[in-house]
Amino acid sequence: MQYRPLGNTGLSVSSLGFGAMRLPEDPDYAVKVMQRSLDLGVNLIDTAPGYCQENSERLVGRALAGRREPVVVSTKYRATTNSTKDLRHSLETSLKDLGVNQIDIFNFWGVRWQMFEEIIRDGPLAAARRAQSEGLFKHLGFSFHDSPEALENLINTGEFKTMIVQYNLLDRSNEKALTLARQKGMGVMVMGPVGGGRLTAPSDRIRTLVSGGFHTTPEAALRFVLANPHVSTALSGMNTLLMVEENVQHASYPEPLTQEQRKQIDELLTDLARLAELYCTGCGYCLPCEQDVNIPEVFRLANLVRVWDLKEHAVGQYANLGQEGARTPGRGATACSQCGACEERCPQDIQIIEQLKEAHRLLTATNGVL
């Protein structure tokens, strides 16, 4: 296992961290998987009170029980009001459930810039500083779901020592902010290194991004993230022993990618991004659709096939559009009434009606085979 400094915190963390958001349903097996990762050198676990139906912190506590080696523990608090009592209660409950006297990284959870300005800055931030002065946690951080511009604003406040942000082969929008964070001495923990599961699906295009290729798509994804010198650790939600073994192997390269390989990937990703934008930039000006067709999402999934060769994932996600309980709103391409209103609004002059038909052909498959 390779280890990297977590910014200026003084902590050294494994390049592969354990994300305890989606643990196996069997609690004993979940503990076993986490402990196996610790045995193989993983020394950072990230969790939160609401993960795994509010059981994640307790399971992490079981995995840590009786272990002598130091493990960096990261957990979170969701600020929904400016109440200082809520933060204190959440922190004390986390300490109890984790079975520790002090948390290493205490994060404001899912921060958006508006949330920071209107809620966190007005109460919870001061409460966090008081708890920190009492030794209840070492360093203050945040996890993030907002625009790259908002991320830079949060970094520039100077209030935080670490951040947990999205970054992967399919989404490099935060790349500039990673550089800024490193300049400010912040530790960078990357969530979603395999694109929320999208990059676990087989893709010959991604597997052959460099000369000689990678064995699997997840290997390519993980090594790409770790090749960024501003990344401290990549958090992976591992739920099998095999996944732990494989990811540890991928994270154990002293040099995840050579300079030549990084150059190859950068050039190819730039070309692929341009190709994707020819079909749709995802601006959303085509919406709303009277028939509730989620046009940008249909085109995004089609691009996963056309550009990234991620057929299996894209076909499965497309089949869920319009289904009850689907996480992504809107309907698929077959709901289009061909009214043409979307084409009038499209700044790229895309022939949306015809492209929806083509996307549907790409994303309709039997048993996931196109």
C-alpha positions in Angstrom: 0.0 0.0 0.0 1.1 3.5 -0.8 0.7 6.4 1.7 0.3 10.1 1.1 0.1 13.2 3.3 -3.5 14.4 3.9 -2.7 18.0 3.1 -1.2 19.9 6.0 -3.1 17.9 8.7 0.0 15.9 9.6 -1.8 12.7 8.9 -0.5 10.1 6.4 -3.3 8.2 4.7 -3.4 5.1 2.4 -3.9 6.0 -1.3 -7.0 3.8 -1.1 -9.6 4.7 1.5 -12.6 2.7 2.5 -16.0 4.4 1.8 -18.5 2.9 4.2 -21.6 4.2 2.4 -22.9 0.9 0.9 -21.7 -2.0 3.1 -22.8 -5.6 2.6 -26.3 -6.3 4.1 -24.8 -9.1 6.3 -23.3 -7.1 9.2 -20.7 -9.7 10.1 -19.5 -9.9 6.5 -19.4 -6.1 6.3 -17.1 -6.0 9.4 -15.0 -8.8 7.8 -14.6 -6.8 4.6 -13.5 -3.7 6.4 -11.1 -5.5 8.6 -9.5 -7.2 5.6 -8.9 -3.8 4.0 -7.2 -2.7 7.2 -5.1 -5.9 7.2 -3.9 -5.0 3.7 -2.9 -1.5 4.7 -5.9 0.7 4.2 -5.8 3.2 7.1 -8.7 5.6 6.4 -12.4 4.8 6.7 -15.1 7.4 5.7 -18.6 7.0 7.1 -21.7 9.1 8.1 -24.6 8.7 10.5 -27.1 8.2 7.7 -25.3 5.6 5.7 -26.6 2.0 5.5 -29.9 2.8 7.2 -28.0 4.5 10.0 -25.9 1.4 10.8 -22.6 2.4 9.1 -20.9 4.1 12.0 -21.8 1.2 14.4 -20.4 -1.3 11.9 -17.2 0.8 11.5 -16.9 0.8 15.2 -17.1 -3.0 15.3 -14.4 -3.2 12.6 -12.1 -0.9 14.6 -12.6 -2.6 17.9 -9.4 -4.0 19.4 -7.2 -2.9 16.6 -3.9 -1.4 17.6 -2.8 0.2 14.4 -3.9 3.8 13.9 -6.9 4.3 11.6 -8.0 7.7 10.3 -11.7 8.0 10.9 -13.8 10.4 8.9 -17.5 11.1 9.5 -20.1 13.8 8.8 -22.8 16.1 10.1 -25.7 17.3 7.9 -26.4 21.0 8.8 -30.1 21.6 8.1 -30.6 24.4 10.7 -28.3 26.9 12.4 -28.8 25.2 15.7 -25.6 24.5 17.6 -27.2 21.8 19.7 -27.9 19.6 16.7 -24.2 19.5 15.8 -23.1 18.7 19.3 -25.6 15.9 19.6 -24.6 14.4 16.2 -20.9 14.5 17.1 -21.4 12.9 20.5 -23.5 10.1 18.9 -20.9 9.5 16.3 -18.1 9.2 18.9 -20.2 6.7 20.8 -21.2 4.6 17.7 -17.7 4.6 16.4 -16.3 3.6 19.8 -13.6 6.3 19.7 -12.6 9.2 21.9 -11.7 11.5 19.1 -12.7 11.7 15.4 -9.9 12.5 12.9 -11.9 14.3 10.2 -15.3 15.8 11.0 -17.1 16.9 7.9 -20.0 19.1 7.1 -22.0 16.8 4.9 -23.1 17.6 1.3 -22.2 21.3 1.5 -23.4 23.7 -1.2 -22.2 27.3 -1.2 -25.7 28.7 -0.3 -25.8 26.2 2.6 -22.5 27.5 3.9 -23.5 31.1 3.7 -27.0 30.8 5.1 -26.7 28.0 7.6 -23.2 26.7 8.4 -21.5 30.1 8.8 -24.3 31.2 11.2 -23.9 28.9 14.2 -22.7 25.4 13.2 -19.3 26.5 12.3 -18.7 28.1 15.7 -20.1 25.0 17.4 -17.7 22.9 15.4 -14.8 25.0 16.5 -15.8 24.7 20.2 -16.0 20.9 19.9 -12.6 20.9 18.1 -11.0 23.0 20.9 -12.3 20.4 23.4 -10.5 17.6 21.5 -13.6 15.9 20.1 -12.2 15.9 16.6 -8.9 16.9 15.0 -9.7 18.5 11.7 -12.7 20.1 10.0 -13.6 19.2 6.5 -16.6 19.0 4.1 -18.1 16.8 1.5 -19.4 18.6 -1.6 -22.1 18.5 -4.2 -22.2 21.8 -6.1 -20.6 23.6 -9.0 -16.8 23.9 -9.5 -17.1 27.6 -8.8 -18.8 27.0 -5.5 -16.1 24.5 -4.6 -13.4 27.1 -5.1 -15.3 29.6 -2.9 -15.4 27.0 -0.1 -11.7 26.3 -0.4 -10.9 30.0 -0.3 -12.8 30.5 3.0 -9.8 29.0 4.7 -12.1 27.3 7.2 -11.4 23.7 6.2 -8.4 21.3 6.2 -9.9 18.6 4.0 -12.6 18.0 1.4 -14.4 15.0 -0.1 -15.3 15.7 -3.8 -16.3 13.9 -6.9 -13.5 13.2 -9.5 -13.2 10.4 -12.1 -12.6 9.6 -15.7 -16.1 10.7 -16.6 -16.2 13.8 -14.5 -13.1 16.1 -14.4 -15.1 19.3 -13.6 -13.4 19.7 -10.2 -9.9 19.3 -11.5 -8.9 22.9 -11.3 -10.3 23.1 -7.7 -8.1 20.1 -6.7 -5.0 22.1 -7.7 -6.3 25.1 -5.7 -6.9 22.9 -2.6 -3.4 21.5 -2.8 -2.0 25.1 -3.0 -4.0 25.9 0.2 -2.6 22.8 2.0 -5.9 20.9 2.0 -6.2 17.2 2.0 -8.2 15.9 -0.9 -10.4 12.7 -0.6 -12.0 11.7 -3.8 -15.4 10.0 -3.7 -16.8 8.2 -6.8 -13.5 7.2 -8.3 -15.4 4.6 -10.4 -18.2 7.1 -11.3 -20.8 5.8 -8.8 -20.5 2.3 -10.3 -20.5 3.4 -14.0 -16.9 2.5 -14.3 -17.3 -1.0 -12.9 -19.0 -2.0 -16.1 -16.7 -3.5 -18.9 -15.5 -1.0 -21.5 -12.8 -1.9 -24.1 -12.4 1.8 -24.8 -11.5 2.7 -21.3 -9.5 -0.5 -20.7 -7.2 0.4 -23.7 -6.7 4.1 -22.9 -3.0 3.6 -22.6 -0.5 1.4 -24.6 -0.6 -2.1 -23.1 -4.0 -1.4 -21.6 -5.4 -2.2 -18.2 -6.9 -5.5 -17.0 -10.3 -4.0 -16.1 -12.2 -0.8 -16.3 -12.2 -0.3 -12.5 -8.4 -0.6 -12.5 -8.1 2.1 -15.2 -10.5 4.4 -13.2 -8.7 4.0 -9.9 -5.3 4.5 -11.3 -6.4 7.6 -13.2 -7.6 9.2 -10.0 -4.5 8.3 -8.0 -2.2 9.6 -10.8 -3.4 13.1 -10.0 -0.7 14.5 -7.6 -3.3 16.6 -5.8 -5.3 13.6 -4.6 -4.6 12.3 -1.1 -6.8 9.2 -1.2 -9.5 7.6 -3.3 -12.5 6.4 -1.3 -13.9 3.1 -2.7 -17.1 1.5 -1.5 -15.9 -2.0 -1.3 -18.5 -4.7 -0.5 -16.7 -8.0 -1.2 -13.4 -9.4 -0.1 -12.4 -9.8 -3.8 -13.1 -6.2 -4.4 -10.8 -5.3 -1.5 -8.0 -7.5 -2.8 -8.2 -6.1 -6.3 -8.5 -2.4 -5.3 -5.5 -2.7 -2.9 -3.5 -4.2 -5.8 -4.5 -1.3 -8.1 -3.6 1.3 -5.3 -0.2 -0.3 -4.6 1.7 1.1 -7.6 4.4 3.6 -6.5 3.6 5.4 -9.8 -0.1 4.8 -10.7 0.6 6.0 -14.3 3.8 7.1 -16.0 4.1 10.6 -17.4 3.7 9.2 -20.9 0.5 7.3 -19.9 -1.0 10.4 -18.3 -0.3 12.4 -21.4 -2.0 9.7 -23.5 -5.0 9.7 -21.3 -5.3 13.5 -21.2 -5.2 13.7 -24.9 -7.8 10.9 -25.4 -10.1 12.2 -22.8 -10.0 15.7 -24.4 -10.9 14.2 -27.7 -13.7 12.0 -26.2 -15.1 15.0 -24.4 -15.3 17.0 -27.6 -17.0 14.0 -29.3 -19.6 13.8 -26.5 -20.3 17.6 -26.9 -21.1 17.1 -30.5 -24.2 15.1 -29.4 -25.1 17.2 -26.4 -23.5 19.5 -23.9 -26.1 18.9 -21.2 -27.1 22.6 -21.0 -30.7 21.7 -20.4 -32.2 24.5 -22.5 -34.3 21.9 -24.3 -36.3 21.5 -21.1 -39.0 21.4 -19.9 -40.5 18.8 -22.2 -44.3 18.6 -22.3 -44.1 14.8 -22.3 -41.5 14.8 -19.5 -38.8 13.3 -21.6 -35.5 13.8 -19.8 -33.6 14.7 -23.0 -30.2 15.5 -21.5 -30.2 12.2 -19.5 -31.2 10.2 -22.6 -28.3 11.8 -24.5 -25.9 11.3 -21.6 -26.7 7.6 -21.5 -26.3 7.4 -25.3 -22.9 9.0 -25.0 -21.8 6.4 -22.4 -22.3 3.9 -25.2 -21.1 5.9 -28.2 -18.1 7.6 -26.5 -17.2 5.5 -23.5 -18.3 2.0 -24.6 -20.1 1.6 -21.2 -23.0 -0.4 -22.8 -24.1 -2.5 -19.8 -24.4 0.3 -17.4 -26.1 2.7 -19.9 -28.7 0.1 -21.0 -29.7 -0.7 -17.4 -30.0 3.0 -16.5 -32.1 3.7 -19.5 -34.5 0.9 -18.7 -35.2 2.6 -15.4 -36.2 5.9 -16.8 -39.9 6.6 -16.1 -40.2 3.6 -13.7 -41.8 4.1 -10.3 -39.1 4.9 -7.7 -36.4 5.7 -10.3 -33.7 7.9 -8.9 -33.5 9.9 -12.1 -36.6 11.9 -13.0 -38.3 12.0 -16.4 -39.1 9.5 -19.2 -37.3 7.8 -22.0 -37.2 8.7 -25.7 -40.3 6.7 -26.7 -42.4 9.3 -24.8 -41.4 12.0 -27.4 -44.5 13.4 -29.2 -42.2 15.1 -31.9 -43.7 18.5 -31.2 -40.3 20.1 -32.0 -40.3 22.7 -29.1 -37.0 21.4 -27.8 -35.3 21.9 -31.1 -36.3 25.5 -31.2 -34.6 26.1 -27.9 -31.4 24.1 -28.5 -28.4 26.5 -28.8 -26.5 23.8 -30.7 -29.2 23.2 -33.3 -29.3 19.5 -32.6 -31.9 17.5 -34.4 -33.2 16.3 -31.1 -36.1 14.3 -32.4 -33.9 12.2 -34.7 -31.2 11.9 -32.0 -33.7 10.6 -29.5 -34.7 7.9 -31.9 -31.0 7.0 -32.4 -30.4 7.1 -28.7 -33.3 4.7 -28.1 -31.9 2.3 -30.6 -28.5 2.4 -28.9 -30.0 1.9 -25.4 -32.5 -0.8 -26.2 -31.0 -4.3 -25.8 -31.8 -7.8 -24.9 -29.8 -9.0 -21.8 -27.7 -5.9 -22.0 -26.1 -6.9 -25.4 -26.2 -4.3 -28.2 
